[in-house]
Amino acid sequence: MPGILKITLVKSMIGRPEKHRRVLRGMGLTKLNKTVELKNIPSVRGMINQVSHLVKAEDKINEAK
């Protein structure tokens, strides 16, 4: 069962190639410091790998019991 990743846009996409911008928009990141939660699956990890210099990704640990 895949976990959840918290992904935050930490650097601006201004001046970046259009391919990077499309990847960020595909993940739902449109503004600086916006955070989204996505499933930890290979396709999402590949997207993070493409723009790793622009985002911060961390595992979300479910603390609700």
C-alpha positions in Angstrom: 0.0 0.0 0.0 1.6 3.3 -1.1 2.2 6.0 1.5 1.6 9.7 1.1 4.2 12.3 0.1 4.1 16.0 1.0 5.6 18.0 -1.8 6.3 21.8 -1.4 7.4 24.2 -4.1 10.4 26.0 -2.7 11.9 27.7 -5.7 10.1 29.7 -8.4 9.4 28.3 -11.8 10.2 31.7 -13.5 12.9 31.2 -16.1 12.6 27.4 -16.0 12.0 25.2 -19.1 8.4 24.6 -20.1 8.8 20.9 -19.4 9.6 21.7 -15.8 6.6 24.0 -15.6 4.3 21.3 -17.0 5.5 18.8 -14.4 4.9 21.2 -11.5 1.4 22.1 -12.8 0.7 18.4 -13.2 1.5 17.9 -9.5 -0.8 20.8 -8.6 2.0 23.2 -7.6 1.2 26.6 -9.0 2.5 29.1 -6.3 5.6 29.3 -4.2 5.4 27.5 -0.8 2.3 25.6 -1.9 2.1 22.1 -0.5 0.3 19.1 -2.0 -0.2 15.5 -0.9 0.3 12.8 -3.5 0.5 9.0 -3.4 4.0 7.6 -3.2 3.9 5.8 -6.6 6.6 5.5 -9.3 5.0 8.1 -11.6 4.9 10.7 -8.9 8.5 9.9 -7.7 9.6 10.3 -11.4 8.0 13.7 -11.5 9.7 14.7 -8.3 13.0 13.5 -9.7 12.6 15.8 -12.8 12.2 18.9 -10.6 14.0 17.9 -7.5 15.9 21.2 -7.5 12.6 23.2 -7.2 10.7 21.1 -4.6 11.0 19.6 -1.2 9.4 16.2 -0.7 8.8 14.4 2.6 7.0 11.3 3.8 3.7 12.0 5.6 3.3 9.9 8.7 -0.2 9.3 9.8 -0.4 10.3 13.4 -4.2 10.2 13.8 -5.4 7.2 15.9 
